[in-house]
Structure formats: structure tokens, C-alpha cells
């Protein structure tokens, strides 16, 4: 059997701890386990990096500061802002369209795979570095056409999100797109982010691309928004179910885990939580914990959270570590998501894996992934959310709660296990041949 070569852009794995970076890592792990396939991981820098020609005419990364730079932005060298902007513009205007990635050496390859992706280095053939900066791909004039990655021997090129790029003929181009929210809900994002997303999408639509969303709801939304005939598939995110060796004490605690941004409706959630306690829907012992990193358009809210302006029963954990998030899920009875829009929605499912009762907005993505286990609110009002919290609290103290936690695990293992998601990726790659 001929081995198929996959080049996977794993750059987002190094860009924070939100859902997309975590999915980037999960997909890399799935691809590395596929029999009959050979994986190479491409890292695309945000900025610029030094390089030189080494033995056997291969590009090898030898920059002395690579080890430091890779922790934040793959291949990035520290340059003054004005110099970097000038280089970005210069690169975006380049008449040279074809771009050849270069290799990192084995020592750096091992570091990247073990520290960032958690993958056995023997499961990945190479780590490649793209010489293209993120800004130059987005800033390239349309009339010049997208840059083209020179990966002629690759059967598949898989990228996360909209980063305008083309591939050589004969390579199947797959884009893992999580949502089109900047288009459907532009008022929830910064103008610059909306413009960049729209510009990037415009440069990619019309190409022979296989689009992979993570819910059927998002797939239908994408096709309805643009062209029904688009080649769109659905592969969910991986939800890892933890092994709990002993019984964990659950507090009367509601946890929200998400970035602090407008669509998450955090202020409304706090108001609803206080209303539930004031009206007796929740007793006075309940607490609300909000864990996440600062996003956009919420400076005043973040300041209030940092100063504990919402009272002693509302706690803010800023930019939490994985261990802190795990501890919050372990000890909370309810996981709350008041989000107005999602592409997938990780926190409710991750909370369920630790036995949290999901209380969430009745948006299509939540209904698809959580199903009948959720306590939903259909209106974004303090009254509806408060009553949903009451229902969640009642479930968490019921006799059926122990059995229900077991059903949560069965549901997650069936729908979102690494094995099932890996099999979906395998079937997709086979179908494209």
C-alpha cells in the first residue's frame, strides 16, 4: 500500500489555550495515528525568522533564539515593530508566488512535538517552517493571487482557520473552519477582525477546497450563507474524558469557562445568577466562578471582574492554567454557557466530563452536541437563565445524579472520543482519493 503524505498546519497550537489551539493539537494527534499516512507538521510564524542553507540543500532552522521563539510564535525573531511591518508589506507585495517550507533539525523537532503537541516524535516525519508571515498572507493584494506552498509530493494539505494560501496541483486542500461568526454576528467582534476574516474568506472561496466544520449546524450555516454546493464535511472536536480514581466533592458552585468577549454574555450571566439567589431559586450558599482570558470590547467588564465589583459570591480566575480549569470542573455542580453563538462549544461538554450539569443557551450547536442532557434557556433574560440554573441545581442534588454522570460519559465517548474523531478523519481522507 502506498503511503499518503499529509502536511498539516499546526500553527494555532502555539496561539493560546482556547478551543481552536486545543483542537489543532487534537487533530495533529489523530492524524499522527493514521496507518498508511505520513505526517509532517507545518508551523507558520506571525513574524519573521532567520534561516540558512545547510547540508544536502535542505533548509534547516539554526537560529539561536529559535528555542525561545517557538514557545510563543513559531520561527519568530524579535524585530522592531516598524521593521516587521515594513517586511510584512514587502513580503505581501512579492511577485514570487511559490513558497518552499524548510525543515527544523531533529532536536527542535522533538521539542515541538513533545512540549507543544504531546506526540511521540517517531509518529511525525518532519516539522516544517513556512517563511511566510501571517500578515503577509492576509495583506497580499488580490490581483497578485494567493501565495502557493510548494509541497508537490503531499497528498493532503490541512490547515486550521482562514489563512489565505494555495497549494500545488495534485494536493487535496482541506480547511478546518470552526465557524463563520464574524460574518453572521459581526457586531460581536472588532471591526478589524471582521474585515480580516471576510477578506481571507473571499480569497479562499471558489477554490477547490474541502471545508471541515465541527458541527452539522455550523456546516449548514456555512453552506446557506454562501453556496450550497460547497464541499463541506463535519468532524467534531475531541473531548477527553478524565479518569477519576476517587469521589470528588462537589460545591454549590456554577462555573463559566470562556474568553471574556461580548458573545459570551458574562454580565447577563452574573445578573441572572444574583437574581436566582435573590428570588430563592438558588440558595445563598451558591457561588459563581468565571474563568477565562481577556478578549475584546470588554475592558470595563474585565476591570469589574478584577476588582471583585460583583460581590463575594462571584470569583474571577484570569487566564487560568489547565490544572486550574480542571479543578473548577471537578468541584462545580453546574457548567454555564450563556453564549449567543458558537461554532462548537467546548466548555459545556468538558464540564460534563467532570460531572457538571450543563445549563446553556438553546443555540443549534449546543443542542446538537449536548442533546437532551442540557437545561436550556431560549431567551437571553435574567428570569429564564435563573430558572434554568434552578433546574440544573435540582438535577445536581437529585437521586438520579450519579446515574446521569455515567450517561454523560457514555454520550461523550460515543460522540467525541479521540478514536471516533480519528476514524472520521480517516474516512474523509479516503473519500477524497
N, C-alpha and C positions, 0 to 999 in steps of 0.2 A: 504494500500500500504506500502511495506517495505521501510524504509528509507535507502538510499545508503550513505555510508561514503566516503568522499573524503579527502585524505591527500595531501596538496599542498605545495610544497617547495617554499616559498616566499622570500628566502634569497636575491635575486637580487634587491628587493625593497629598500634595505638599501645601495646599492653599486653604488652610483652616481645618475645622473639625465639624463642619455642618454636614448635611445629608449628601451633597454631591461629592466632596472629598472621600467620605466613607464608602459611598457606592463605587467610586473609582478604584479603591483598594479591593473591595469585594469582587468586582468584575475581573480585576487582574488575577486574583486568586482562582476564580472559576476558570479563566482562560488557561492558566498555567497547568491545570489538571486535566485538560482535554487530550485524550490519546490521539495520536496521529497528527498532532498540531505542534508547531514550534513557535514559541512566544518571544517577541522582542518588545521591550517597553521603551517608548519614546518620551523624553521629557522636554517640554517646550518652555524656555525661560521667559519671564516677564521682561527682563532687561537684556543685557549683552554680556558675553563671556569671551575670554581669550581662548585661543586654540593654536595648535601647531601640527605639522605633519610629522608622523613618527614612522617606524619601520613598516615595511610591506605596503606603503602608500595608503595606510588607514589613518583616519582622523582619530587621534587619541586625546582625551581630555587630560591635560597635565598641569592645569592651573593650581598654584599652591594654595589658593583660598577656596578651592572647589569644595573641600570638606565642610567649610563653614557655610558657604553659599547654598549648598544643596538642602540644608535644613529649612531654608525659607523659600528660595526661588531657585529651581534647578539651573545650574550653569551661570548664575548671575554674578557679574563682577560689580564691585562698588564703584559707581561713577557719579560725578556731579550731576544734578538734575538737568541743567541746561545741556550738558554734553549728551546725556542719554536721550533727551527729547530731539536733539539735532540728529543723532544717529538713527532714531526711530523714523523720523521723516525721510532721511536719506535712504534707509533700507526700504521703506514703503514705496518710494519712487523708483526703485531699481528696475532696470529693463531686463535684468536676469530673472527669469521666471522659475527655472528649475532649481531646487534646493536639495542638497545631499546631506543627510544627517551624518554625524560622526560618533564614534564609539567612546565610551569611558573604559578605563582599564579595569582589570579584574578586582582590584582592591576596592575601588569606588562602586563597582557593580554589586559586590557583596554588601557594602554598607547600605546602599539604596534599597536593595531587596529585603534585607533583614530588618533594618531600622524603620523604613517607611512603609513597605508593603507587607512585611511579615511572611515572605515567601522564601522557600528553600532556593538558594542561588542556582542549584542544579536544574531547577524547573524552568529557568529562563535563559535563553541563549545569549542575549546581549541587552545592555542598556544603551540607548541611542540618545544623543543630544541634538535637538534642532537648532540651527543657527538663527532661526527667525524669532524675533521678539513678538510678544502678544500684540503690542501696539501697532507694529508694522503690518500685521495681518489685517487688523481692523481698519487701519488708516490708509490702506492701499487704494488708490483710485480705481473705480470700477472698470474704466476703459483699459486698464493695464491687465485685467484679469487676475484671478487668484494665484498666489504662489502655488507651485506644484512640488510635492515631495517626491524625490527620486528614490522610490522603493520598488523597482521593477520586478524583483523576484518575490514580492509579497503577494499572497493570495487575498489577504484582507487587511484593510486599514480601519481601525476602530478608534473613534475619538469621543470624548465627553464634551457635551455642550456645543455651542455655536462658536467655533474658532475658524474663520474663513480660510479654507485650504482646499487644494485639489490633489489628486493622486495620479500616478502614471496609469496608462491604459492597461487593462487586464487585472487591475486590483479592485476588489469589491470595497466600496466606501460605505462604512456604517457610522452613523451618528447617534450616540446615546443622548437623547434630548429629554430632559426631565419635565419640562413644562413650557408653555408659551405665555406665562403670566404677564411679562412686560408688554405684551400685545393686547391681551384680553383685560388686564387690570392695570393700565399704565399709571393711574392715579396713586397706586400703592408703591411706586418706585421713583427713584430720582430720574430727572429728565435725561441726564447723560447715559444712565443705564438703559433706559428705554430706547434712546437713539442708537446706542451701540448694538443692542440686541436686534433691533429692526434692520439696521444696516448689515449686520452679519448674516441674518436670516435671508435677506434679499440676495446676498451673494451666493448663498448655498441652494436656495430653491431653484428648481429647474435642472439641477444636476442629477446624474444617475446615482442617487443616494438611497440607502436603506435606513430609514429612521426607526429608532427603537425607543419607545416611551416606557414608563414603568407602571402605568395603569391603563386599562381599556378606556376609562373616562377621559384621560388625557389624550389618548390616541384619537378618539372620536372628535374631541375638541380641536385637535390639530388639523385633522382632515376637513372638518366642517369650516374651519377658518380659512383654509387655503384651497387645496384641490383634493377631492375625494379619491382620485386615482393615485395619490402618493403611495409609495411603498412603505407602509407603516406597520410595525410589529410591536407587541407588548411583552416585555420581560420585567417582572417586578424586582424590587431591591431585596437583598438578603437580610433577614432578621435572625440574628444568632440567639438561640435560646440558652441561657446560662444554666450551668449545673449547680443547683442549690443543695448543699450537703446537710444543712440543718435548718430548722424552722427560724424564720426571720420575724422579729417583732414589727408589726405594722402600727404606725402612729395615726392619729386622726389628722392626716396631712394630705393636701392636694398639691401636686407638682405640675408645673408647666416647664417644658424644656424646649426652647426655641430662641432664635435670634430676636433681638429687640427691634422690631420693624412694624410699620403700620398694619400690614395684613394679619398679624397675629392677634390683634385686638386685646392687648395686655391690660390697658386701662379699664376696658369694659369688663374683663375677667375679674380684676380687683374689685370693681364696683359691685359686680354680681356676687362675689364671694362675701363681701361685707353685708350686702342686702340679705343674703341667705342666713347669715348669723343674726342679723338684726330682727328678722321676722321669725326666727326659731326653726327655719328649715334645716340649718346646721347648728349644733350646739356650740357653746363658747370655746370648747377645747380645740376646735379645728384651726389649723394653720395653712397658709398658702406659701409655697416656695416657688420662686421664678428663677430659672437657671438659664443663662444664655449670654451670648456676646453682643456688644452694641452693633446695631445695624445702621439704618439711615432714617432721617426725618423724625427722630425720637430723642433729640438732645434733652428736652425738658423732662420727658418721662424717665430717661436714664438718670438724670440728676435727682429726681424724686426717689427713685429706687435706691440709689446710693446713699441718700440721706435718711432713709427709713421714714419718709414722709407719709407712707400709707399705714403706719402703725406697727405695733409689736407682733401682730399676727401675720404679717407679710414680710417674708425674707427674700433678699436678692442675692443670688450666687453668680457673680460676674465671671464670664469666660471660664466655666467650670472644666476641670480635668475629667477624663473618662472615669476615673475612680470616684470622683465626687458625684457624677451623674448616676453611676451605678448604685451608690449608697442612697441617693434620693429615691430612685425607683424601688430599691429594696425596702425602704422604710415607709413609703407612702401608700395610702389606700386607693387614691384616685389619681389618674393622669388626665389632665385637662388640656384640650386643644380648642381654642376659640377662633381658629384661623378662618379667614374669609375665602381663601383659595389655596390649593395645594397642587403639586404635581403627583405626589405620592403620600407623604405624611408619615414620617418615621416615628416620632415620639409616642403616639398612642400605641403602636404595635410594640415598641421597645418597652413601654411601661407594662403592657400586658404580659410580656415575657417574664416580668418580675412579680406578676400577680396584681398589678394595679387595675382597677376598674376604669374603663375608658369613658369619659364624658366629653362629647365633642360636637362640633358644628355639623349639620347634616348637608355637607357638600358631597358631590358624587364620588370623589376619591376616598373620603373617609368611609362612606357606605360600602364601597367596593372592597376595601381592604379589611375593615373591622367587622362588617356584616352585622348580624343580629346581636353581637355582644356589646354594642355601643349603647350608651344613654345619650340620645341626640337632642339638640335644640334646633328648631327650624328658623327661629328669629333671633337676631342679634340684640336681644333686650336683656336687661338685668333680671327680669322676672323669669323668663324662660331658662336662662342659664342657671339661675338659683334653684329652680325646680329640678333641673337635670342633675345638679350637684346633690340635691336631696335624694334623688333616686339612686345615684351612684353610691352615696353613703349608706343607704339602706341595703344595697346589694353587698357592700363590703363587710357588713355585720350580720348577714343572713346565714342560716344553716347550710345553704347551698354554695356558699362562697368557696369552700375547699374544692368541691367538685368543679366549680366554674373555673378556677385557676387551672385545673388539669385540662379542661376543654380549651382554654386559651392556648395552652402549649400545643395541643393536638392541631388546632387551627393554624398556628404559626408554622409548625413543622410541615404540615401538608402544603401550605401555600408559598412559604418564603424561605425554606431551608436552603442552605448552600448547594446541596445535592440537586434539589428540584430546579433551582435557578441555573445551575451549571448545565443541566440537561436541556433547558430551553435555549441556552446559548449554542450548545452543540447542534441542536436541531435546526436553528437558524442558519448556522454556517453551512451545514449540509445542504439545506434548501437553496442556498444562493449559488451552488455549483451547477 
